[in-house]
Amino acid sequence: MAKARDAFTLIEVMIAVLIISTVIMALITMSGNNTHLFANFKNQKQINQYASFFISNDKYGLENEDVTLDKLVDEFDLETDLRRKLKTIKVDVNYKVIDTINMNEFDDTEDENNHENNDYAESNDNNKTTNSSLIIEIGKTVLRVEKSSVALVRIQIK
């Protein structure tokens, strides 16, 4: 008969320690990754709040400039501490025109000369609602702060 064992062998203990240390390292790595992701989410949330200032303020965001955030909230009633904090945050605003739609392209005054019936052309002129001086500009505004950036699509009617 074989004698019963009273303890683990050295190999068994080393394998158990290796397995436990691998699991602990995986948990530490996951925790570090989650901390990094949450810090990035916090920064992105903050830059999105800054972008909302630009959305609500039509004075800024349609040109290239550097501005502090307190300029964007002049018309709001804010606490002094918050206004002081916003003065320290500088935002780099980059605006790029993506497309321009000139409503002159859709002007149908030239088509009136091509109609055979002049009465039809006169009645068409009375129903004309196109404002040929209207220009629609579609642009992209990129807001950059110290740690992140956000882009907005802006539509300007001139």
C-alpha positions as CSV (number, residue, x, y, z in Angstrom):
1,M,0.0,0.0,0.0
2,A,1.0,3.5,-0.7
3,K,1.6,5.9,2.0
4,A,-0.8,9.0,2.2
5,R,0.8,12.5,1.5
6,D,0.8,15.1,4.2
7,A,1.8,18.1,2.1
8,F,2.0,19.6,-1.4
9,T,5.1,19.1,-3.4
10,L,7.3,22.1,-4.3
11,I,6.1,22.0,-8.0
12,E,2.4,22.1,-7.0
13,V,3.1,25.2,-4.8
14,M,5.0,27.0,-7.5
15,I,2.3,26.3,-10.1
16,A,-0.4,27.6,-7.7
17,V,1.6,30.8,-7.0
18,L,2.1,31.3,-10.8
19,I,-1.6,31.0,-11.5
20,I,-2.6,33.4,-8.7
21,S,0.0,36.0,-9.7
22,T,-1.2,35.8,-13.3
23,V,-4.8,36.4,-12.2
24,I,-3.7,39.3,-10.0
25,M,-1.7,41.0,-12.8
26,A,-4.7,40.7,-15.1
27,L,-6.9,42.4,-12.6
28,I,-4.4,45.2,-12.0
29,T,-4.1,45.8,-15.8
30,M,-7.9,45.9,-16.1
31,S,-8.2,48.4,-13.2
32,G,-5.5,50.6,-14.8
33,N,-7.3,50.5,-18.2
34,N,-10.6,51.4,-16.6
35,T,-9.0,54.3,-14.7
36,H,-7.5,55.6,-18.0
37,L,-10.9,55.3,-19.8
38,F,-12.8,57.1,-17.1
39,A,-10.2,60.0,-17.0
40,N,-10.7,60.3,-20.8
41,F,-14.4,60.3,-20.4
42,K,-14.2,63.1,-17.8
43,N,-12.0,65.2,-20.2
44,Q,-14.4,64.6,-23.1
45,K,-17.4,65.5,-21.0
46,Q,-15.7,68.8,-20.0
47,I,-14.9,69.7,-23.6
48,N,-18.4,68.9,-24.7
49,Q,-19.6,71.3,-22.0
50,Y,-17.3,73.9,-23.5
51,A,-18.7,73.1,-27.0
52,S,-22.2,73.8,-25.7
53,F,-21.0,77.3,-24.8
54,F,-20.1,77.8,-28.5
55,I,-23.4,76.4,-29.7
56,S,-25.4,78.8,-27.6
57,N,-23.2,81.8,-28.6
58,D,-23.4,82.9,-32.2
59,K,-20.6,85.5,-31.8
60,Y,-17.9,82.9,-31.7
61,G,-17.0,79.8,-33.6
62,L,-17.2,81.1,-37.2
63,E,-13.6,82.3,-37.4
64,N,-10.1,81.2,-36.4
65,E,-9.2,82.7,-33.0
66,D,-8.0,82.1,-29.5
67,V,-10.5,82.9,-26.8
68,T,-11.0,82.3,-23.1
69,L,-14.2,80.6,-22.0
70,D,-15.4,83.6,-19.9
71,K,-16.0,85.6,-23.1
72,L,-18.6,83.0,-24.2
73,V,-20.7,83.3,-21.1
74,D,-20.9,87.1,-20.7
75,E,-24.6,87.1,-20.9
76,F,-25.1,84.4,-18.3
77,D,-25.3,85.1,-14.5
78,L,-22.5,82.9,-13.1
79,E,-20.8,82.7,-9.8
80,T,-17.6,84.7,-9.4
81,D,-15.5,81.5,-8.8
82,L,-16.8,79.8,-11.9
83,R,-16.2,82.9,-14.0
84,R,-12.6,83.1,-12.6
85,K,-12.0,79.5,-13.5
86,L,-13.3,80.0,-17.1
87,K,-10.9,83.0,-17.5
88,T,-8.0,80.6,-17.1
89,I,-9.2,78.1,-19.8
90,K,-8.0,79.1,-23.2
91,V,-9.7,77.6,-26.3
92,D,-8.2,77.5,-29.7
93,V,-11.0,77.9,-32.3
94,N,-10.3,76.7,-35.9
95,Y,-13.1,77.2,-38.4
96,K,-13.0,75.7,-41.9
97,V,-15.7,76.2,-44.6
98,I,-16.9,72.8,-45.9
99,D,-19.4,74.0,-48.5
100,T,-21.2,77.1,-49.6
101,I,-24.6,77.1,-51.2
102,N,-25.4,80.2,-53.2
103,M,-29.1,80.6,-53.9
104,N,-28.3,82.5,-57.1
105,E,-27.8,79.1,-58.7
106,F,-31.5,78.4,-58.2
107,D,-32.7,81.7,-59.6
108,D,-35.2,81.0,-62.4
109,T,-35.3,84.5,-64.1
110,E,-33.4,83.1,-67.1
111,D,-36.1,80.5,-67.5
112,E,-38.7,83.1,-68.0
113,N,-37.2,84.1,-71.4
114,N,-37.5,80.5,-72.6
115,H,-41.3,80.2,-72.1
116,E,-43.4,80.4,-75.2
117,N,-46.4,81.9,-73.4
118,N,-45.6,85.3,-71.9
119,D,-48.7,85.1,-69.6
120,Y,-47.3,81.9,-68.0
121,A,-44.1,83.7,-67.4
122,E,-45.9,86.6,-65.7
123,S,-47.9,84.3,-63.4
124,N,-44.7,82.3,-62.6
125,D,-43.0,85.6,-61.6
126,N,-45.8,86.3,-59.1
127,N,-45.4,82.9,-57.5
128,K,-41.6,83.1,-57.3
129,T,-40.4,82.7,-53.6
130,T,-36.6,82.1,-54.1
131,N,-34.4,84.7,-52.4
132,S,-31.5,84.8,-54.7
133,S,-29.3,86.8,-52.4
134,L,-29.3,84.1,-49.7
135,I,-26.0,82.3,-49.1
136,I,-25.7,79.2,-46.9
137,E,-22.3,78.4,-45.5
138,I,-21.6,75.0,-43.9
139,G,-18.4,74.8,-41.8
140,K,-16.6,72.8,-39.2
141,T,-15.4,74.4,-36.0
142,V,-12.8,72.5,-34.0
143,L,-12.3,73.5,-30.4
144,R,-9.0,72.6,-28.8
145,V,-8.2,72.9,-25.1
146,E,-5.2,71.6,-23.3
147,K,-6.0,67.9,-23.2
148,S,-8.6,67.3,-25.9
149,S,-10.7,68.7,-28.7
150,V,-14.2,68.5,-30.2
151,A,-15.6,69.3,-33.6
152,L,-18.9,71.0,-34.4
153,V,-20.7,71.4,-37.7
154,R,-21.9,75.0,-38.1
155,I,-24.4,76.4,-40.6
156,Q,-24.4,80.1,-41.2
157,I,-27.0,82.0,-43.3
158,K,-25.8,85.2,-44.9
